[in-house]
Amino acid sequence: MDKNILKRIIIEYQNITSEVSLTRRDFNFSSKSNDVLVGLRRSGKSYMMFQKIQQLIEEGHKKEEILYINFEDDRLMDFQVDDFELLKLSYEELYPYRPIFFLDEIQNIFNWEKFARRLADQQYQVFITGSNAKMLSSEIATTLGGRFFIHNIYPYSFAEYLNASNIAINDNLDYQNNSEIIRAFSHYFTFGGLPEMQKVPVAEKRLWLSSLYNKIFFGDLLSRYSIRNDMALKVLVRKLADSIKQPTSFNRIANIVSSSGQKIKTDTVIEYLKYLEETWLIFSLENISSKLNEKVSNKKYYFIDNGILNLFLIDGTTSLFENMLAIYLKQHYGHELYYYNKDVEVDFYLYESQIAIQACYNMSEASTRNREINDLVKFSKFLPCKKLYVITNDEEDTIEKEGLEIKITPLWKFMIAPDFIEN
């Protein structure tokens, strides 16, 4: 790398990051620590860095103390691990300060973690982003040696989406006109919560999402993992979209994909699913009632963003509905989130909080209503339940049955009033 190019990039980004207009998210970096932000492409990781940079400047730091580099910059295509020291030297030739490092999309540089650990050992403050969950593998975590706090960055929650849309959330949702919130929910439900989507005209949103998916598919999947059978992977993703709400085994996925004419082995399916999770395109939930081997082999799969899922669906309202609830629960309660399927089906169970949740878009039919309620009552006899919920599109009620209270709550309200769970 040419030092002069690196110097120009350093100065250019100092101006951009300190002045860029952004919607601040409700996120706190660890105090005086080093942080790694990981998540899907375009989920807002870079803007989280910009938010931290602007906070530092507000606290009295100079913009010249900031060393921000985005490794997806085409001028850094030839950047190798040995160039990290040259980058540091280039900064030191520009300024007498001790830099604060912001290294964006660092997964593009092989062996980046060695440089990151050295900076931490030398007591530099370092912030890192990446789009590949392999950054959290045991090998890299060992290399970093506990010197970094790792944060999962998701697309906008609905509350963040409303904030970015300048829509206020009042304390008394039951005593106000919520039509503006519900209209916003319709867009969020259909197109997802990736921050940049709010700037894209409605007529172009699907095209934007399709372009992003293609970049993930061809760049983060086919290229990074050297996948040859791209058609099998395409079919697999589509079948996962069709299977939202249903537990799916490795063997079943292999059979479904193979029946489409794209022959694939079960071992390959396992590898592809791992890659899809590593790129943050999907996430999975285990059945809390299963034996250990079945927990691993028979999961439910969800997409990390409704907009991307919607690319594969024709009439997918109920799938999008459950997927959105799954995203919300994963973001806020992911470490304790399961489903239950043994004698009775319960869509979500928060193990530590002891909360069971059903997703039911429409409960207008008596048979549907009775099934959802009865399943929760029956489930409460198998595992402890402090609270029971049925999340619907627009119905709201409280039902008492066999000494249990079951809250029926609209999804949009559930997602912007998290105290529904805590209280």
Phi, psi and omega per residue, in radians:
M1 nan 2.599 3.111
D2 -1.561 2.213 -3.125
K3 -1.065 -0.611 -3.133
N4 -1.129 -0.657 3.078
I5 -1.131 -0.770 3.131
L6 -1.079 -0.708 3.128
K7 -1.111 -0.743 3.121
R8 -1.092 -0.722 -3.139
I9 -1.135 -0.744 3.128
I10 -1.019 -0.857 -3.108
I11 -1.162 -0.732 -3.133
E12 -1.046 -0.798 -3.117
Y13 -1.244 -0.489 3.072
Q14 -1.067 -0.683 3.124
N15 -1.266 -0.741 -3.091
I16 -1.151 -0.883 -3.016
T17 -1.213 -0.504 -3.110
S18 -1.412 -0.315 -3.037
E19 -2.023 -0.195 -3.061
V20 -1.072 2.432 3.087
S21 -1.439 2.309 -3.101
L22 -2.566 2.738 3.017
T23 -1.625 2.057 -3.069
R24 -1.298 2.375 -3.121
R25 -1.776 2.751 -3.124
D26 -1.410 1.426 -3.072
F27 -2.552 2.313 3.132
N28 -2.023 2.116 3.024
F29 -1.230 2.695 3.107
S30 -1.130 2.419 -3.055
S31 -1.168 2.147 3.057
K32 0.888 0.760 -3.117
S33 -2.250 -3.100 3.039
N34 -1.863 2.409 -3.007
D35 -2.250 2.483 3.008
V36 -2.037 2.171 3.096
L37 -1.862 2.183 -3.134
V38 -2.227 2.636 3.131
G39 2.905 -3.122 -3.132
L40 -1.082 2.622 2.990
R41 -0.922 2.447 3.059
R42 1.174 0.320 3.111
S43 -1.457 -0.067 3.054
G44 1.874 0.264 -3.100
K45 -1.119 -0.751 3.141
S46 -1.095 -0.727 3.141
Y47 -1.193 -0.484 3.016
M48 -1.130 -0.660 3.057
M49 -1.122 -0.791 3.129
F50 -1.043 -0.671 3.120
Q51 -1.069 -0.767 3.116
K52 -1.146 -0.712 3.126
I53 -1.045 -0.813 -3.137
Q54 -1.161 -0.587 3.065
Q55 -1.119 -0.736 3.116
L56 -1.073 -0.727 3.125
I57 -1.139 -0.710 3.088
E58 -1.095 -0.506 3.140
E59 -1.441 -0.041 3.054
G60 2.013 -0.050 3.075
H61 -1.293 2.639 3.060
K62 -1.488 2.602 3.105
K63 -1.122 -0.434 3.129
E64 -1.214 -0.233 3.075
E65 -1.374 -0.204 -3.048
I66 -1.557 2.251 3.022
L67 -2.074 1.589 3.133
Y68 -1.816 2.298 3.084
I69 -2.373 2.319 3.030
N70 -1.842 2.012 -3.033
F71 -1.421 0.157 2.933
E72 -1.702 0.032 3.048
D73 -1.108 2.227 -3.074
D74 -1.084 -0.374 3.112
R75 -1.265 -0.183 -3.110
L76 -1.936 0.359 -3.105
M77 -1.034 -0.549 -3.096
D78 -1.674 0.152 -3.102
F79 -1.159 2.263 3.110
Q80 -2.123 2.949 -3.075
V81 -1.003 -0.573 3.139
D82 -1.167 -0.345 -3.108
D83 -1.390 -0.175 3.100
F84 -1.037 -0.750 3.141
E85 -1.148 -0.611 3.091
L86 -1.159 -0.648 3.080
L87 -1.075 -0.809 3.121
K88 -1.085 -0.758 3.126
L89 -1.124 -0.681 3.122
S90 -1.061 -0.732 3.100
Y91 -1.110 -0.801 -3.075
E92 -1.128 -0.454 3.064
E93 -1.348 -0.321 3.117
L94 -1.561 -0.686 -2.952
Y95 -2.394 2.658 3.101
P96 -1.557 0.102 -3.035
Y97 -1.549 2.858 2.995
R98 -1.551 1.987 -2.985
P99 -1.255 2.646 2.944
I100 -1.785 2.073 -2.986
F101 -1.527 2.306 2.992
F102 -2.216 1.857 -3.035
L103 -1.964 1.855 -2.952
D104 -1.734 2.342 -3.112
E105 0.945 0.868 -3.019
I106 -1.281 -0.255 -3.112
Q107 -1.078 -0.263 3.130
N108 -1.250 -0.239 -3.107
I109 -1.862 2.019 -3.122
F110 -1.104 2.358 3.131
N111 1.194 0.429 3.135
W112 -1.012 -0.535 -3.011
E113 -1.138 -0.434 3.125
K114 -1.168 -0.737 3.104
F115 -1.172 -0.709 -3.134
A116 -1.070 -0.733 3.138
R117 -1.163 -0.689 -3.133
R118 -1.110 -0.712 3.087
L119 -1.062 -0.765 3.138
A120 -1.109 -0.702 3.122
D121 -1.100 -0.539 -3.140
Q122 -1.565 0.198 3.042
Q123 1.174 0.451 2.966
Y124 -1.382 2.632 3.018
Q125 -1.590 2.272 -2.985
V126 -2.340 2.344 3.048
F127 -2.163 2.335 -3.015
I128 -2.324 2.466 2.967
T129 -2.162 2.720 3.071
G130 -2.804 2.683 -3.106
S131 -1.807 0.141 -3.048
N132 -2.148 2.094 -3.107
A133 -1.169 -0.173 3.047
K134 -1.106 -0.313 3.054
M135 -1.067 -0.310 -3.113
L136 -1.803 0.242 -3.130
S137 -1.119 2.796 -3.093
S138 -1.045 -0.601 -3.123
E139 -1.134 -0.804 -3.106
I140 -1.260 -0.672 3.091
A141 -1.046 -0.667 3.098
T142 -1.150 -0.726 -3.138
T143 -1.101 -0.729 3.125
L144 -1.234 -0.374 2.968
G145 1.072 0.607 3.112
G146 1.284 0.228 -3.098
R147 -1.495 -0.147 -3.087
F148 -2.224 2.499 2.944
F149 -1.589 2.365 -3.070
I150 -1.898 2.272 -3.097
H151 -2.175 2.316 3.028
N152 -1.520 2.195 -3.134
I153 -1.858 2.114 -3.136
Y154 -1.809 2.858 2.937
P155 -0.986 2.970 3.128
Y156 -0.866 2.338 2.843
S157 -1.230 2.948 -3.133
F158 -1.133 -0.645 3.094
A159 -1.084 -0.734 3.108
E160 -1.181 -0.657 3.113
Y161 -1.062 -0.769 3.108
L162 -1.129 -0.724 3.113
N163 -1.066 -0.768 3.122
A164 -1.168 -0.407 3.109
S165 -1.608 0.092 -3.123
N166 1.025 0.674 3.077
I167 -1.894 2.093 -3.062
A168 -1.379 2.545 3.040
I169 -1.924 1.978 3.134
N170 -1.480 2.825 -3.123
D171 -1.196 -0.567 -3.064
N172 -1.860 1.355 -3.116
L173 -1.108 -0.472 -3.098
D174 -1.318 -0.197 -3.051
Y175 -2.158 0.570 3.100
Q176 -2.496 2.890 3.056
N177 -1.416 1.981 -3.070
N178 -1.753 0.313 -3.060
S179 -1.060 -0.657 -3.139
E180 -1.158 -0.700 3.108
I181 -1.133 -0.732 -3.104
I182 -1.189 -0.637 3.059
R183 -1.100 -0.744 3.115
A184 -1.117 -0.659 3.123
F185 -1.065 -0.666 3.137
S186 -1.051 -0.749 3.104
H187 -1.179 -0.778 -3.137
Y188 -1.080 -0.717 3.136
F189 -1.074 -0.725 -3.048
T190 -1.439 -0.746 -2.981
F191 -1.895 -0.045 3.055
G192 1.444 -3.009 -2.992
G193 -2.069 0.320 3.080
L194 -1.117 2.201 -2.975
P195 -0.918 -0.704 -3.083
E196 -1.171 -0.344 -3.105
M197 -1.077 -0.478 -3.107
Q198 -1.169 -0.373 -3.133
K199 -1.606 -0.162 -3.077
V200 -1.556 2.264 3.084
P201 -0.997 2.583 -3.074
V202 -0.944 -0.730 -3.088
A203 -1.134 -0.328 -3.081
E204 -1.902 -0.014 -3.041
K205 -1.097 -0.773 -3.120
R206 -1.116 -0.699 3.110
L207 -1.104 -0.724 3.130
W208 -1.088 -0.789 3.134
L209 -1.129 -0.688 3.120
S210 -1.109 -0.704 3.110
S211 -1.120 -0.731 3.110
L212 -1.113 -0.788 3.141
Y213 -1.048 -0.723 3.134
N214 -1.096 -0.637 3.117
K215 -1.163 -0.705 3.090
I216 -1.149 -0.775 -3.060
F217 -1.141 -0.889 -3.050
F218 -1.429 -0.597 -3.087
G219 -1.568 -0.848 -3.044
D220 -1.521 -0.344 -3.125
L221 -1.877 -1.194 -3.046
L222 -1.056 -0.838 -3.059
S223 -1.271 -0.849 -3.043
R224 -1.141 -0.645 -3.068
Y225 -1.824 0.133 3.099
S226 0.910 0.847 -3.137
I227 -1.416 2.226 -3.116
R228 -1.631 -0.672 -3.068
N229 -1.546 1.276 -3.061
D230 -1.167 -0.551 -3.139
M231 -1.173 -0.667 3.101
A232 -1.113 -0.697 3.120
L233 -1.164 -0.693 3.094
K234 -1.053 -0.799 3.138
V235 -1.114 -0.713 -3.131
L236 -1.044 -0.801 3.138
V237 -1.067 -0.756 3.141
R238 -1.125 -0.684 3.138
K239 -1.209 -0.583 3.049
L240 -1.110 -0.705 3.106
A241 -1.100 -0.686 3.132
D242 -1.231 -0.350 -3.023
S243 -1.783 0.154 3.060
I244 -0.916 2.387 3.133
K245 1.634 -0.291 -3.052
Q246 -1.989 2.315 2.986
P247 -1.042 2.428 -3.045
T248 -2.382 2.194 -3.134
S249 -1.544 2.808 3.090
F250 -1.019 -0.786 -3.103
N251 -1.107 -0.723 -3.131
R252 -1.111 -0.737 3.109
I253 -1.082 -0.774 3.141
A254 -1.056 -0.728 -3.135
N255 -1.170 -0.724 -3.132
I256 -1.121 -0.807 -3.131
V257 -1.137 -0.744 -3.133
S258 -1.126 -0.607 -3.130
S259 -1.181 -0.313 3.102
S260 -1.460 -0.038 3.138
G261 1.798 -0.061 3.112
Q262 -1.842 1.582 -3.060
K263 -1.098 2.329 -3.091
I264 -2.648 2.453 3.139
K265 -1.542 2.760 3.140
T266 -1.063 -0.685 3.127
D267 -1.078 -0.627 3.115
T268 -1.214 -0.684 3.072
V269 -1.006 -0.782 3.133
I270 -1.039 -0.750 3.116
E271 -1.118 -0.797 -3.104
Y272 -1.110 -0.703 3.112
L273 -1.113 -0.671 3.094
K274 -1.100 -0.733 3.130
Y275 -1.126 -0.710 -3.136
L276 -1.113 -0.642 3.086
E277 -1.277 -0.630 -3.139
E278 -1.159 -0.492 3.097
T279 -1.570 0.078 3.070
W280 1.190 0.372 3.102
L281 -1.365 -0.634 -3.128
I282 -2.325 2.918 2.918
F283 -2.466 2.852 -3.047
S284 -2.233 2.706 3.062
L285 -2.150 2.505 3.114
E286 -1.700 2.702 3.070
N287 -1.440 2.003 -3.058
I288 -1.165 -0.311 -3.117
S289 -1.582 -0.089 -3.042
S290 -1.477 2.779 2.950
K291 -1.219 2.882 -3.004
L292 -0.970 -0.827 -3.086
N293 -1.156 -0.590 3.127
E294 -1.303 -0.519 3.077
K295 -1.004 -0.695 -3.091
V296 -1.360 -0.653 -2.958
S297 -1.682 -0.139 -3.072
N298 -2.374 1.423 -3.022
K299 -1.936 2.958 2.921
K300 -1.809 2.404 -3.087
Y301 -2.020 2.383 3.118
Y302 -2.278 2.737 3.081
F303 -1.607 2.550 -3.043
I304 -1.285 -0.230 3.133
D305 -2.558 2.326 -3.116
N306 -1.101 -0.608 -3.129
G307 -1.059 -0.740 3.117
I308 -1.202 -0.762 3.089
L309 -1.001 -0.723 -3.068
N310 -1.115 -0.332 3.086
L311 -1.082 -0.434 -3.007
F312 -1.833 -0.027 -3.039
L313 -1.920 2.531 3.074
I314 -1.724 -0.977 3.080
D315 -2.216 1.348 -2.936
G316 -2.009 0.564 -3.066
T317 -0.980 -0.845 -3.084
T318 -1.201 -0.587 3.086
S319 -1.187 -0.774 3.088
L320 -1.070 -0.635 -3.123
F321 -1.108 -0.899 -3.141
E322 -1.175 -0.639 3.137
N323 -1.092 -0.708 -3.137
M324 -1.148 -0.724 3.087
L325 -1.104 -0.704 3.118
A326 -1.079 -0.729 3.116
I327 -1.054 -0.821 -3.132
Y328 -1.029 -0.833 -3.106
L329 -1.177 -0.657 3.102
K330 -1.100 -0.750 -3.098
Q331 -1.146 -0.668 -3.020
H332 -1.749 -0.440 -3.036
Y333 -2.426 0.517 -2.979
G334 -1.021 -0.595 -3.065
H335 -1.196 -0.302 -3.095
E336 -2.135 0.296 -3.004
L337 -1.660 2.198 3.100
Y338 -2.405 3.069 2.845
Y339 -2.101 2.975 -3.114
Y340 -2.311 2.264 3.127
N341 -2.590 1.568 3.070
K342 -2.869 1.866 -3.050
D343 1.281 -0.535 3.108
V344 -2.572 2.654 -3.134
E345 -1.914 2.226 3.022
V346 -2.234 2.241 -2.990
D347 -1.136 -0.746 -3.071
F348 -2.494 2.459 3.068
Y349 -2.413 2.167 3.062
L350 -1.624 1.869 -2.939
Y351 -1.120 -0.856 -3.085
E352 -1.287 -0.667 3.140
S353 -1.379 -0.279 -3.140
Q354 1.016 0.950 -3.125
I355 -2.182 2.225 3.098
A356 -1.875 2.383 -3.020
I357 -2.371 2.244 3.003
Q358 -1.840 2.491 3.020
A359 -1.824 2.086 -3.123
C360 -2.496 1.837 -3.050
Y361 -1.026 -0.754 -3.063
N362 -2.389 2.124 3.138
M363 -1.938 0.391 -3.055
S364 -1.177 -0.517 3.114
E365 -1.425 2.362 -3.088
A366 -1.050 -0.649 -3.116
S367 -1.133 -0.714 3.113
T368 -1.147 -0.802 -3.139
R369 -1.029 -0.811 -3.129
N370 -1.124 -0.682 -3.126
R371 -1.105 -0.832 -3.102
E372 -1.112 -0.770 -3.131
I373 -1.153 -0.812 -3.106
N374 -1.131 -0.634 3.113
D375 -1.116 -0.707 3.113
L376 -1.158 -0.734 3.128
V377 -1.088 -0.775 3.126
K378 -1.130 -0.729 -3.127
F379 -1.075 -0.630 -3.100
S380 -1.099 -0.258 3.094
K381 -1.486 -0.267 -3.119
F382 -1.662 -0.703 -3.109
L383 -2.344 2.615 -3.113
P384 -1.117 2.413 -3.118
C385 -2.368 1.997 3.046
K386 -1.460 -0.533 -3.133
K387 -2.516 2.594 -3.134
L388 -2.265 2.352 -3.119
Y389 -2.327 2.545 2.808
V390 -2.083 2.098 -3.131
I391 -1.702 2.182 -3.061
T392 -2.115 3.123 3.080
N393 -1.297 -0.867 -3.087
D394 -2.541 0.088 -3.137
E395 -1.545 2.587 -3.126
E396 -2.535 2.296 -3.089
D397 -2.975 2.949 2.978
T398 -2.283 2.218 -3.060
I399 -2.054 2.397 3.047
E400 -1.871 2.225 3.092
K401 -2.625 2.214 3.136
E402 0.895 0.717 3.101
G403 1.365 0.112 -3.134
L404 -1.899 2.547 3.058
E405 -1.815 2.196 3.139
I406 -2.075 2.101 3.138
K407 -1.614 2.262 3.027
I408 -1.834 2.099 -2.951
T409 -2.404 2.379 3.047
P410 -1.122 2.494 -3.092
L411 -1.034 -0.753 -3.089
W412 -1.058 -0.663 -3.130
K413 -1.299 -0.688 3.127
F414 -1.008 -0.669 -3.050
M415 -1.390 -0.362 3.134
I416 -1.863 0.025 3.097
A417 -2.257 1.219 -3.058
P418 -1.060 -0.295 3.118
D419 -1.200 -0.135 3.020
F420 -1.039 -0.569 3.141
I421 -1.510 -0.828 -3.030
E422 -1.208 -0.590 -3.079
N423 -1.344 nan nan
